[in-house]
Amino acid sequence: MSLAILQTIGTRRLPSYFNKWIGGFLGLLFFLPAIAQGQGRYTISGTVRDRKTGEVLIGASVSLREVARSGVLSNAYGWFAISAPAGSYHLLISFTGYPTDTVAVDLRRNILQPVEMDAATGELTGVIVSAQRKNENIARPLMGVQKLTTAEIRNIPVLFGEKDVLKTIQLLPGIQSAADGNSGFYVRGGGADQNLILLDEATVYNPSHLLGFFSTFNSDAIKDVTVYKGAMPAEYGGRLSSAVDIRMNDGNDKDYHFGGGIGLISSRLNAEGPIVKDQGSFSVSGRRTYADVFLKLSGDSSTRQNSLYFYDLNIKGNYRLGSRDRVYLSGYFGRDNLAFGQTFGIDYGNATGTARWNHVFNSRLFSNASFIYSDYSYKIRINSNNNDIHITSDIRDLNLKDDLQYYIDAGNKIDFGMSVIHHTISPGVISASRQSSYNSLSLQKKYSLENTVYISHEWSPVERLHFNYGMRGTSFSVLGPGTFYTYDGGGNTTDSAKYRAGKFVKTYVNAEPRVSASWQVGASGSVKAGYNRNTQVLHLLSNSTSANPTDLWIPSSNNVKPEVADQVSLGYFRNFNDDRYELSAEGYYKTMSNQIDYKNGAQLVANENVESELVYGRGRAYGLELFLKKKEGRFTGWVSYTLSRTELRIEGVNRGQWYPARQDRTHDIGVVGIYQASRRWTLSGTWVYYTGNAVTFPSGKYQVAGQTAFLYTERNGYRMPAYHRMDVAATLQGRGASRGRGGREAGDGGGSGRVDGKGVAGKKRKFESSWTFSVYNLYGRENAYSIVFQNDPDDPAQTQALRYALFRWIPSVTWNFRF
């Protein structure tokens, strides 16, 4: 279906060179099996799983003992393939927290060899918090890649004691928090909207709850998190700065388990088990806050009418149809509800759904075909002075894609695929009652079609040299129906044209080359370099400093061009002490074109001609990232430091001169420590420091009709005060609780990372529990959240700057359980 759509569009509307890309892509797909057969080699392939849970192990290292440089990593579905000449071999499988397994194989034909691994048991000497093979950061050519495990997410203290993926990644180099306690983040100078956030392949447009203080991702439902902030693989695109790929738990296909937690702010509950034992499984996780329950206990009748809560629901199921086929269904549903009596209310949230089919064509070719649904919407209710107004907005995607992996031989793998996405954006519908003094308004819906083909080659020509290079070709078409206006540089309308439904208004075609390389220096070091180009066709319009549920998404159009970023990076990576310590230094320089800003005093909400309020220009970002991590032992953690600069140059803003972007931040430091004090006690802490973001403050003031008006001259010409904070946490395991992989630790989302105590794990109990105590902002620093200017009441000629802080000491306690 996706192929037919792409061919039709390409033939009728797209340039001839895009058709050539498609033809070459299809030719590659057709001739790959013939290439493999001509090499006279055989392939062993299969899926790596946990024996006790049936969960696939992502990133397991698989190699042939007798063949040098034969190692591969299992993919996101646990699948691997290794080719070698005919002979007898020993297959070695290793994964952190699992003893290395060895399987004897007689490779005289292509072999399908499933692998099941047993988690480590017995006396353990420390804590392991890495899900990847020990030297993967040295061996792989990709740069700017960070992986997190559920063990790290679980132990790191955050606001209100909630385990939070997006706040945890803000402690990594090159990733900056948008605001105090906020889940929004910036990556290497990019805006908050320039991060592609995927949950089981579905785009999440607003990944935050309660105006950004919580992320939408319930850690109980998460298995694996990978962040790409440098030379990202060709399969990822659509955003300029980063891709955050989050995978949900598949569920236990051996036994039924239930767990959850009760905290001061929210409670969680999860269940998993087999649909048919050893054939399929399900996983369901839910979370809800209950501040609204306490509001009902208030003695104030108006307070009892207020509402303040959010909820999440993650559902996933999978079933094996045979040795070569497996199907998945997963979904996420989450909403926020904030209301102040009958006067004001806002309801917003995300819904995603993914249907996937894994198919093994042969021992070398693996396919993952997906149909994906993504929706973000909000509803606002205002009832004041006989004005009953309802405002709604929505962005919805339908995505059909196919990703394939072809294993030629050791160190020689090709990834390729295609996708078709249909975007529908409803900027806003305003409904007013008959008694209202406002008129109803329906802004024109915006339709677009985004097509992609990509191919990349991971290649190791010699033992120490590794390449990953590829190309991503995209076309973006603006579709009717609607009236489309053309504006001049001053925002004045110069032309308009009407288009019927399905008609093409404007098409942009872009090529995005990607290349990275690494040269291994000795056994424990490597030098890496990379270049990548990314384009972005959907843009978020916002003039707030943090996530706002009413921020407006717009597509590229006849006026708004796709944003383009070119990034080069260079880094040195080294491991110490048998790969227990990891050190890296990465430098990058990124140029950005077609950057969007807004005019002074721009009206972005409920504006049919919002594109007339926009101005365009260039951006640049550059910096240095240092990272030191201790991965094993009773004490683990990391230290990160980022030195960076981000600037914009946009005609009509700041007299056309370069000025700091609002996310510009010179210094950013993150320190994380996790200490296994005993078999039952785990202590952890974080400390962060960063210089203040760029901000626009008034340069003067004047009187208009007796009222003070402030004069703003230089955009982002000032700085917020420096920010720093320390958080601490302690987790107490119940007596006799098992910490083995077969029985996940209470409250653990079941990810691929492990945390094991020093003592003997022992037999898994039927009921396990733990207590987590934490304090956010331990030394009570009142960091500035906003600064407001007003006349001094005692001397109106003088100006006061009022500094507001959100959080001081925030203690929390959570009880986790599992049975």
Secondary structure, 3 states (H helix, E strand, C coil): CHHHHHHHHHHHCCCHHHHHHHHHHHHHHHHHHHHHHCCCCEEEEEEEEECCCCCECCCCEEEECCCCCCCEECCCCCEEEEEECCEEEEEEEEECCEEEEEEEEEECCCEECCEEECCCCCCCCCEECCCCCCCHHHHCCCCCEEEECHHHHHHCCCHHHCCCHHHHHCCCCCEEECCCCCCCEEECCCCHHHEEEEECCEECCCCEEHHHCEECCCHHHEEEEEEECCCCCCCCCCCCCEEEEEEECCCCCCCCEEEEEEECCEEEEEEEEEEECCCEEEEEEEEEECHHHHHCCCCCHHHHCCEEEEEEEEEEEEEECCCCEEEEEEEEEEEEEEEECCCEEEEEEEEEEEEEEEEECCCCEEEEEEEEEEEEEEEEEEEECCEEEEEEEEEEEEEEEEEEEEEEECCEEEEEEEEEEEEEEEEEEEEECCCCCCCCEECCCEEEEEEEEEEEEEEEEECCEEEEEEEEEEEEEEECCEEEEEECCCCCEEEEEEECCCCEEEEEEEEEEEEEEEEEECCCEEEEEEEEEEEECEEEECCCCCCCCCCEEEECCCCCCCEEEEEEEEEEEEEECCCCEEEEEEEEEEEEEEEEEECCCCCCCCCCCHHHHEEEEEEEEEEEEEEEEECEECEEEEEEEEEEEEEEEECCCHHHCCEECCCCCCEEEEEEEEEECCCCEEEEEEEEEECCCEECCCCEEEEECCEEEEECCCCCCEECCCEEEEEEEEEEECCCCCCCCCCCCCCCCCCCCCCCCCCCCCCCCCCEEEEEEEEECCCCCCCCCEEEEEEECCEEEEEEEEEECCCCCEEEEEEEEEC
